[in-house]
């Protein structure tokens, strides 16, 4: 796998097999975590850069081991994707998020909840039906939901992805194209799939205060999205200087540690700024 014309020293602790064994162990832990209720929902705020008071929150998932330590998604999500468990995580996140939001009572009409969808869910013909039924059970209005999908998710099964996206938009949900600009065909998918929001990949946003090329790319993506009637979100806004720059470019929203560090969804829903007054 490493290629020809080389000498490789085998070290058991660094072998590909050991990595696979670790992933298998993590995958088994994911199934147990779902069964034992050891997944946790967090939320990160997305703020308007100017002229709007609407609140948006992206839902993030964390796993907790049996000792109570939080396992970050960078550890368990790759294993979940490799061993076909990511679809089950997506469904758990949707069901639990809608349950928490439903219990919180009537939300401010300007509040939106962002949910990430994997390639497995986008390519699952039954997923849209599952999401619609979960909405009906929860009593949450579909207009507050924004489903975030990546270019990778779209390319995995274009026909089914188009059907899933279409059904979700029909009931009033919004669609955001996540990590936009990272792939080679990003603009092509923007032509094919009508979206309400474009999230500009953080790799361009992170250094745009010191890198003119990144700044031009971010501005170009924003301008094209505007022409297509989509709002924009600058991801990975890590400091005030970056926030001021994206605001000056006219980008609609910003997200990152300079804005809000993720916190448990229950705490966010109990905040008086999110829950509307009765």
SERO-4910 file (N, C-alpha, C, O; in steps of 0.05 Angstrom, whole numbers):
BEGIN
 pado doro    nc1    nc2    nc3   cac1   cac2   cac3    cc1    cc2    cc3    oc1    oc2    oc3
  Unk    A     16    -24      0      0      0      0     17     25      0      8     46    -10
  Unk    A     41     24     11     58     47     13     72     53    -14     83     75    -18
  Unk    A     72     33    -32     85     37    -58    110     21    -62    120      8    -43
  Unk    A    120     21    -86    144      4    -93    170     19    -86    171     42    -78
  Unk    A    192      3    -90    219     14    -88    224     27    -61    234     50    -59
  Unk    A    218     13    -40    223     24    -13    227      1      6    219    -22      1
  Unk    A    240      7     28    244    -12     50    227     -2     73    228     22     81
  Unk    A    211    -19     85    194    -12    107    201    -28    132    203    -53    130
  Unk    A    204    -15    154    209    -29    179    182    -34    193    167    -15    198
  Unk    A    176    -59    199    150    -66    212    152    -61    242    169    -73    255
  Unk    A    135    -45    252    132    -41    281    103    -47    288     85    -33    279
  Unk    A     99    -68    305     71    -76    311     53    -53    321     30    -51    313
  Unk    A     65    -36    337     48    -15    349     41      7    329     24     24    335
  Unk    A     54      7    306     48     28    285     36     16    260     33     30    240
  Unk    A     28     -9    261     19    -22    236    -10    -13    230    -25     -4    246
  Unk    A    -16    -17    204    -43    -11    194    -64    -29    209    -86    -20    215
  Unk    A    -56    -53    215    -74    -71    229    -82    -61    257   -105    -63    266
  Unk    A    -62    -49    271    -67    -38    298    -87    -15    296   -105    -13    312
  Unk    A    -84      2    275   -103     24    271   -131     13    266   -151     24    277
  Unk    A   -133     -8    250   -160    -19    245   -172    -31    270   -196    -29    275
  Unk    A   -155    -44    286   -165    -56    311   -175    -34    330   -195    -38    343
  Unk    A   -161    -11    330   -170     11    347   -198     21    337   -216     27    353
  Unk    A   -200     23    310   -225     33    299   -248     13    305   -270     22    311
  Unk    A   -242    -13    304   -263    -33    310   -272    -30    339   -296    -31    345
  Unk    A   -253    -25    357   -259    -22    385   -276      3    389   -296      3    405
  Unk    A   -269     25    375   -285     50    377   -312     46    366   -332     55    378
  Unk    A   -314     32    343   -340     26    331   -358     11    350   -382     17    352
  Unk    A   -347    -10    363   -363    -25    382   -372     -7    405   -394    -10    416
  Unk    A   -354     11    413   -361     30    434   -384     49    426   -400     57    443
  Unk    A   -385     56    401   -407     73    391   -434     60    394   -453     72    403
  Unk    A   -435     34    386   -460     20    388   -469     18    417   -493     22    423
  Unk    A   -450     13    435   -457     12    464   -465     40    474   -484     42    490
  Unk    A   -451     61    465   -458     88    474   -486     95    466   -501    108    482
  Unk    A   -495     88    442   -522     94    433   -542     78    451   -562     89    460
  Unk    A   -536     53    455   -554     36    471   -556     45    500   -577     44    512
  Unk    A   -533     54    511   -532     62    539   -537     92    544   -535    101    566
  Unk    A   -543    107    523   -549    135    526   -525    152    533   -527    170    549
  Unk    A   -502    146    521   -478    160    527   -469    179    504   -445    185    502
  Unk    A   -488    187    488   -482    209    468   -494    235    480   -514    234    493
  Unk    A   -480    257    475   -489    282    486   -491    303    463   -475    303    445
  Unk    A   -511    320    465   -515    341    445   -503    367    456   -509    376    478
  Unk    A   -487    380    439   -477    407    444   -487    425    422   -496    416    401
  Unk    A   -485    451    427   -493    471    407   -473    493    406   -462    502    426
  Unk    A   -468    503    381   -451    526    377   -466    548    362   -479    542    342
  Unk    A   -465    572    373   -481    594    362   -470    604    336   -445    605    333
  Unk    A   -487    611    318   -480    624    293   -493    652    294   -517    654    297
  Unk    A   -477    673    292   -488    700    295   -489    715    269   -473    711    251
  Unk    A   -508    733    267   -510    751    244   -488    772    246   -482    783    267
  Unk    A   -475    777    223   -453    797    224   -463    825    227   -449    842    237
  Unk    A   -488    830    218   -499    857    222   -529    857    216   -538    840    200
  Unk    A   -543    875    229   -571    880    221   -591    858    226   -613    859    215
  Unk    A   -585    839    243   -605    818    248   -601    807    277   -579    806    287
  Unk    A   -623    800    289   -622    789    316   -627    759    317   -628    748    339
  Unk    A   -631    747    294   -638    718    295   -616    701    306   -592    706    301
  Unk    A   -624    681    322   -604    662    334   -604    637    317   -625    627    309
  Unk    A   -580    627    313   -577    601    299   -557    585    316   -538    595    326
  Unk    A   -563    559    317   -545    541    332   -540    516    316   -559    503    306
  Unk    A   -514    509    312   -508    483    300   -506    462    322   -492    466    342
  Unk    A   -519    440    317   -519    418    336   -494    400    331   -489    392    309
  Unk    A   -480    395    353   -456    378    352   -459    354    371   -474    357    391
  Unk    A   -447    332    365   -450    308    381   -424    300    394   -403    301    381
  Unk    A   -425    293    419   -401    283    434   -408    255    445   -432    249    450
  Unk    A   -388    239    449   -392    213    462   -379    213    489   -357    224    492
  Unk    A   -391    200    508   -381    199    536   -374    170    542   -390    152    538
  Unk    A   -349    165    552   -342    137    559   -354    130    586   -367    147    599
  Unk    A   -350    106    594   -363     96    619   -352    109    644   -364    107    666
  Unk    A   -329    122    641   -318    137    664   -327    166    664   -320    181    683
  Unk    A   -342    174    644   -353    201    643   -336    221    627   -343    245    625
  Unk    A   -314    212    615   -297    229    599   -309    233    571   -319    215    559
  Unk    A   -308    258    561   -319    264    535   -299    256    513   -276    263    514
  Unk    A   -309    241    493   -294    232    470   -301    251    447   -324    252    439
  Unk    A   -282    265    436   -288    285    415   -296    270    389   -289    247    385
  Unk    A   -311    284    371   -320    272    346   -297    263    328   -300    245    312
  Unk    A   -274    277    330   -251    269    313   -242    241    318   -228    229    302
  Unk    A   -249    230    341   -241    203    348   -262    182    339   -255    162    327
  Unk    A   -288    188    344   -308    167    338   -322    170    311   -333    151    301
  Unk    A   -323    195    300   -338    198    274   -325    182    251   -339    169    236
  Unk    A   -298    183    248   -286    167    226   -292    137    229   -298    124    209
  Unk    A   -292    127    253   -298     99    257   -328     94    251   -335     73    239
  Unk    A   -345    113    258   -374    110    252   -379    109    222   -396     95    212
  Unk    A   -363    126    208   -367    126    179   -357    101    166   -369     90    147
  Unk    A   -334     91    175   -322     67    163   -340     42    168   -342     25    150
  Unk    A   -352     41    191   -367     16    198   -397     21    197   -412      7    211
  Unk    A   -406     40    181   -434     44    174   -451     49    199   -474     39    201
  Unk    A   -441     64    218   -456     71    242   -465    101    242   -480    109    259
  Unk    A   -455    116    222   -460    145    222   -489    151    217   -499    171    228
  Unk    A   -502    134    202   -531    138    197   -547    136    223   -566    151    227
  Unk    A   -540    117    240   -553    113    265   -548    137    283   -566    146    298
  Unk    A   -524    148    282   -518    172    298   -534    196    288   -545    211    304
  Unk    A   -536    199    262   -552    221    251   -581    220    261   -592    240    269
  Unk    A   -593    196    260   -621    193    268   -624    198    298   -643    210    307
  Unk    A   -604    189    314   -605    195    343   -604    225    347   -619    235    364
  Unk    A   -586    239    334   -583    267    337   -609    282    330   -617    300    345
  Unk    A   -621    275    308   -646    288    300   -668    283    320   -682    301    328
  Unk    A   -671    258    328   -693    251    347   -689    265    373   -708    276    384
  Unk    A   -664    264    384   -659    277    410   -660    307    409   -670    320    427
  Unk    A   -650    319    387   -652    348    384   -680    357    384   -688    376    397
  Unk    A   -697    344    368   -725    352    366   -739    348    393   -757    363    400
  Unk    A   -731    327    407   -743    323    434   -736    345    453   -753    356    467
  Unk    A   -710    354    453   -701    375    471   -715    402    463   -725    416    480
  Unk    A   -715    407    437   -727    432    427   -757    432    433   -769    452    441
  Unk    A   -770    409    429   -799    407    435   -805    412    464   -825    425    470
  Unk    A   -788    401    482   -793    405    511   -788    434    519   -799    443    539
  Unk    A   -771    448    504   -764    475    512   -788    494    507   -788    517    518
  Unk    A   -807    485    492   -830    502    487   -827    518    462   -809    513    446
  Unk    A   -844    538    459   -844    554    435   -818    570    433   -811    585    451
  Unk    A   -805    568    410   -780    583    406   -786    609    392   -806    613    379
  Unk    A   -768    628    396   -769    653    381   -770    646    351   -754    629    342
  Unk    A   -787    659    336   -790    652    308   -764    656    292   -760    644    271
  Unk    A   -746    672    303   -720    677    289   -699    657    295   -677    657    284
  Unk    A   -705    638    313   -685    618    320   -685    595    300   -706    585    292
  Unk    A   -661    587    292   -658    564    274   -638    544    285   -619    551    298
  Unk    A   -644    518    281   -628    496    290   -615    483    266   -629    474    248
  Unk    A   -588    481    266   -574    469    244   -566    440    251   -555    435    272
  Unk    A   -572    422    233   -566    393    237   -549    383    214   -556    387    191
  Unk    A   -527    370    221   -509    359    200   -520    332    190   -528    315    206
  Unk    A   -518    328    164   -526    302    153   -502    289    139   -488    303    123
  Unk    A   -498    264    144   -476    249    132   -483    240    104   -507    241     96
  Unk    A   -463    230     89   -469    218     63   -487    195     65   -504    190     48
  Unk    A   -484    179     87   -502    156     90   -531    163     93   -548    150     81
  Unk    A   -537    185    107   -565    194    110   -575    206     85   -598    200     77
  Unk    A   -559    223     71   -568    235     47   -574    214     25   -592    217      9
  Unk    A   -558    192     26   -562    171      6   -581    149     15   -584    129      1
  Unk    A   -595    153     37   -615    134     47   -643    143     38   -652    164     46
  Unk    A   -656    127     22   -682    134     11   -703    137     33   -724    150     28
  Unk    A   -699    125     56   -719    126     77   -714    149     97   -730    153    115
  Unk    A   -691    163     93   -684    183    114   -704    206    115   -712    214    137
  Unk    A   -712    217     92   -731    240     92   -756    233    107   -767    249    122
  Unk    A   -767    209    102   -791    200    116   -787    199    146   -804    207    161
  Unk    A   -763    189    154   -757    188    183   -757    216    195   -768    220    216
  Unk    A   -744    235    181   -742    262    192   -769    275    193   -775    289    213
  Unk    A   -786    271    173   -813    283    173   -829    271    196   -844    286    210
  Unk    A   -828    245    200   -843    232    222   -833    242    249   -849    246    268
  Unk    A   -806    245    252   -795    255    277   -805    284    283   -810    291    306
  Unk    A   -807    300    262   -817    327    266   -846    327    275   -854    342    293
  Unk    A   -862    310    263   -891    308    270   -894    300    299   -911    311    313
  Unk    A   -878    281    308   -880    271    336   -872    293    355   -884    296    376
  Unk    A   -851    308    348   -841    328    367   -858    353    368   -858    367    388
  Unk    A   -872    359    347   -888    384    346   -872    408    338   -882    430    338
  Unk    A   -846    404    332   -829    426    323   -835    433    294   -839    415    278
  Unk    A   -837    459    288   -843    467    261   -818    464    243   -796    471    252
  Unk    A   -821    453    219   -798    447    202   -783    472    194   -759    470    187
  Unk    A   -796    495    194   -783    520    185   -759    528    201   -742    544    192
  Unk    A   -756    518    226   -733    526    242   -709    508    237   -687    514    247
  Unk    A   -712    487    222   -690    468    217   -674    475    192   -686    482    171
  Unk    A   -648    473    195   -630    476    172   -612    451    171   -597    446    189
  Unk    A   -615    436    149   -598    412    146   -573    419    131   -574    429    108
  Unk    A   -550    413    143   -524    419    131   -513    394    117   -511    373    130
  Unk    A   -507    397     92   -496    374     76   -470    383     63   -467    407     57
  Unk    A   -452    364     59   -426    370     47   -426    361     18   -444    345      9
  Unk    A   -407    371      3   -403    362    -25   -399    332    -26   -409    318    -44
  Unk    A   -384    321     -7   -379    292     -6   -405    276     -4   -409    256    -16
  Unk    A   -424    287     13   -449    274     17   -465    274     -9   -479    255    -16
  Unk    A   -464    296    -24   -479    298    -49   -469    279    -70   -485    266    -84
  Unk    A   -442    277    -73   -431    262    -94   -434    232    -90   -432    216   -109
  Unk    A   -439    223    -65   -442    195    -60   -465    181    -74   -463    158    -83
  Unk    A   -487    196    -77   -510    185    -91   -528    208   -100   -546    216    -86
  Unk    A   -522    219   -123   -534    244   -132   -565    242   -134   -579    260   -125
  Unk    A   -575    220   -145   -603    218   -150   -619    217   -123   -638    232   -120
  Unk    A   -609    201   -105   -623    199    -79   -619    224    -63   -637    233    -49
  Unk    A   -595    236    -65   -590    262    -51   -610    283    -60   -620    298    -44
  Unk    A   -614    285    -86   -633    304    -97   -661    300    -87   -675    318    -80
  Unk    A   -669    274    -85   -695    267    -74   -698    275    -45   -718    287    -37
  Unk    A   -677    269    -29   -678    275      0   -679    305      5   -695    314     20
  Unk    A   -661    319     -9   -660    348     -6   -687    361    -15   -697    379     -2
  Unk    A   -698    351    -37   -723    361    -47   -746    357    -27   -762    376    -23
  Unk    A   -748    334    -14   -769    329      5   -767    346     30   -787    356     41
  Unk    A   -742    350     39   -738    366     63   -745    396     57   -756    409     75
  Unk    A   -738    405     34   -745    433     27   -775    436     23   -786    457     29
  Unk    A   -788    416     13   -817    417      8   -832    422     34   -852    436     34
  Unk    A   -823    411     56   -838    414     81   -830    439     96   -841    445    117
  Unk    A   -811    454     85   -804    480     98   -776    481    110   -768    503    119
  Unk    A   -761    459    110   -734    460    121   -716    474    102   -720    475     78
  Unk    A   -694    486    113   -674    499     96   -651    480     92   -647    461    108
  Unk    A   -635    484     71   -612    468     65   -587    486     63   -588    507     50
  Unk    A   -566    478     77   -541    492     76   -519    474     64   -518    451     71
  Unk    A   -503    485     46   -481    470     35   -457    476     53   -446    498     53
  Unk    A   -447    455     67   -427    458     87   -399    456     75   -395    443     54
  Unk    A   -379    468     88   -351    466     80   -347    474     51   -331    462     36
  Unk    A   -361    494     42   -361    501     14   -334    512      6   -322    528     20
  Unk    A   -324    502    -18   -298    511    -29   -276    491    -25   -255    493    -38
  Unk    A   -281    472     -7   -260    452     -1   -257    432    -24   -235    421    -28
  Unk    A   -279    426    -38   -278    406    -60   -273    419    -87   -276    443    -90
  Unk    A   -266    402   -106   -260    412   -133   -285    419   -149   -283    435   -168
  Unk    A   -308    408   -141   -332    412   -157   -353    428   -142   -377    427   -149
  Unk    A   -345    444   -123   -364    458   -105   -383    475   -121   -407    474   -116
  Unk    A   -373    491   -140   -391    509   -155   -410    494   -173   -432    503   -178
  Unk    A   -401    471   -182   -419    454   -199   -443    445   -183   -465    445   -193
  Unk    A   -438    437   -158   -461    428   -141   -479    451   -134   -503    447   -130
  Unk    A   -467    474   -131   -483    498   -125   -503    504   -147   -524    515   -143
  Unk    A   -495    497   -172   -513    501   -195   -535    481   -195   -558    487   -202
  Unk    A   -529    456   -187   -548    434   -189   -568    433   -166   -591    425   -170
  Unk    A   -559    440   -142   -576    437   -118   -583    465   -107   -566    480    -98
  Unk    A   -609    471   -107   -617    497    -95   -613    496    -65   -623    478    -51
  Unk    A   -598    515    -54   -592    515    -26   -600    543    -15   -600    563    -30
  Unk    A   -605    544     11   -612    569     24   -588    583     36   -589    607     42
  Unk    A   -567    568     41   -544    578     55   -518    564     46   -518    541     40
  Unk    A   -496    580     44   -470    569     37   -451    574     61   -447    597     68
  Unk    A   -440    553     72   -421    556     94   -393    554     82   -384    533     73
  Unk    A   -379    576     84   -352    578     71   -332    563     88   -330    568    112
  Unk    A   -317    545     76   -299    527     90   -279    543    107   -267    563     98
  Unk    A   -276    534    132   -259    548    151   -230    550    143   -215    567    153
  Unk    A   -220    532    125   -192    533    117   -186    559    102   -163    568    102
  Unk    A   -206    571     90   -203    597     76   -207    620     96   -193    641     94
  Unk    A   -225    617    115   -231    638    133   -209    642    154   -204    665    162
  Unk    A   -197    620    163   -179    621    186   -156    640    182   -149    654    201
  Unk    A   -145    642    158   -121    659    154   -127    683    136   -108    695    126
  Unk    A   -152    690    132   -158    710    112   -149    738    120   -146    756    103
  Unk    A   -144    742    146   -134    768    155   -104    773    146    -95    795    144
  Unk    A    -90    751    141    -62    753    134    -56    742    106    -33    744     96
  Unk    A    -76    730     93    -72    717     67    -92    729     47   -116    724     49
  Unk    A    -81    745     29    -98    759      9   -113    739     -9   -136    744    -16
  Unk    A   -101    717    -16   -114    697    -34   -138    685    -20   -159    683    -32
  Unk    A   -135    678      5   -158    668     20   -181    688     22   -204    682     20
  Unk    A   -173    713     25   -193    735     27   -208    738      1   -232    741      1
  Unk    A   -194    736    -22   -207    738    -48   -226    714    -52   -247    717    -63
  Unk    A   -217    690    -44   -234    666    -47   -259    669    -31   -281    663    -41
  Unk    A   -257    677     -6   -280    680     12   -299    701     -1   -324    696     -1
  Unk    A   -289    723    -10   -306    744    -22   -319    734    -47   -343    740    -52
  Unk    A   -305    718    -63   -317    708    -88   -340    688    -82   -361    690    -95
  Unk    A   -336    671    -63   -357    652    -55   -381    667    -46   -404    660    -53
  Unk    A   -377    687    -29   -399    703    -19   -414    717    -42   -439    717    -42
  Unk    A   -400    728    -61   -414    742    -82   -430    724   -100   -452    730   -108
  Unk    A   -419    700   -106   -434    681   -122   -458    671   -107   -480    668   -119
  Unk    A   -455    665    -82   -478    656    -65   -500    677    -65   -523    671    -68
  Unk    A   -492    702    -63   -512    724    -63   -527    725    -90   -552    728    -90
  Unk    A   -513    721   -112   -526    721   -138   -546    698   -140   -566    701   -155
  Unk    A   -542    677   -126   -560    654   -127   -581    655   -105   -597    637   -101
  Unk    A   -581    677    -90   -601    681    -69   -596    666    -44   -615    662    -28
  Unk    A   -572    658    -39   -565    643    -14   -550    661      6   -535    678     -2
  Unk    A   -555    656     31   -540    670     52   -514    656     56   -510    633     47
  Unk    A   -495    669     69   -468    658     73   -461    657    103   -470    674    119
  Unk    A   -445    637    110   -434    635    137   -404    631    135   -394    614    121
  Unk    A   -389    647    150   -360    644    151   -354    625    175   -361    632    198
  Unk    A   -342    602    170   -336    583    191   -308    589    202   -292    603    190
  Unk    A   -303    578    226   -277    580    239   -268    609    243   -246    616    236
  Unk    A   -286    626    253   -279    653    260   -267    652    288   -282    649    308
  Unk    A   -241    655    291   -227    650    316   -219    675    331   -210    673    354
  Unk    A   -222    698    318   -214    723    333   -231    746    322   -244    744    302
  Unk    A   -229    768    337   -246    792    331   -238    804    304   -255    815    290
  Unk    A   -212    803    297   -203    815    272   -216    800    248   -224    813    229
  Unk    A   -218    774    250   -231    758    228   -260    764    227   -271    767    205
  Unk    A   -273    767    250   -302    774    250   -307    801    237   -326    804    222
  Unk    A   -290    820    243   -293    847    231   -289    846    201   -303    860    186
  Unk    A   -270    829    192   -265    827    164   -288    814    149   -297    825    128
  Unk    A   -298    792    159   -321    779    145   -345    797    146   -361    796    127
  Unk    A   -348    812    167   -371    831    168   -368    852    147   -388    860    134
  Unk    A   -343    862    143   -339    883    123   -344    874     95   -350    889     77
  Unk    A   -341    847     90   -346    836     64   -375    832     58   -383    825     36
  Unk    A   -392    835     79   -421    832     75   -431    804     80   -454    798     74
  Unk    A   -413    786     90   -422    758     96   -444    759    117   -443    774    136
  Unk    A   -463    741    113   -488    743    130   -483    734    159   -491    748    177
  Unk    A   -470    712    163   -466    701    189   -437    692    194   -421    689    176
  Unk    A   -430    690    220   -404    680    228   -407    659    249   -425    659    265
  Unk    A   -388    640    249   -388    618    269   -359    612    276   -342    611    259
  Unk    A   -354    607    302   -327    599    310   -323    606    340   -341    616    353
  Unk    A   -300    599    350   -294    603    378   -294    632    387   -299    638    410
  Unk    A   -289    650    368   -291    679    375   -320    687    381   -325    707    394
  Unk    A   -338    671    370   -367    677    374   -378    662    398   -391    674    415
  Unk    A   -374    637    399   -386    620    419   -372    592    420   -369    579    399
  Unk    A   -364    584    443   -354    557    446   -377    538    451   -395    545    467
  Unk    A   -377    514    439   -400    496    442   -406    490    471   -388    487    488
  Unk    A   -432    489    478   -441    482    504   -465    464    502   -477    462    481
  Unk    A   -472    449    524   -494    430    522   -520    443    512   -527    465    519
  Unk    A   -534    428    495   -558    438    483   -579    445    504   -594    465    500
  Unk    A   -581    429    525   -601    435    546   -597    463    557   -616    478    562
  Unk    A   -571    470    562   -565    496    573   -573    518    553   -583    539    561
  Unk    A   -568    514    527   -576    534    507   -606    537    506   -616    560    505
  Unk    A   -621    515    507   -650    517    506   -662    530    530   -684    540    529
  Unk    A   -648    529    552   -659    541    577   -653    571    578   -663    585    596
  Unk    A   -636    580    560   -628    609    559   -653    625    551   -667    618    532
  Unk    A   -658    646    566   -682    662    560   -680    677    533   -700    686    523
  Unk    A   -656    678    522   -653    691    496   -663    673    474   -670    683    452
  Unk    A   -664    647    479   -672    629    458   -702    623    461   -716    622    441
  Unk    A   -712    618    485   -740    611    489   -757    636    488   -751    656    502
  Unk    A   -777    636    472   -795    659    470   -812    661    495   -819    641    507
  Unk    A   -820    685    501   -838    689    524   -866    678    517   -875    681    495
  Unk    A   -878    665    537   -905    654    532   -925    676    527   -948    671    522
***
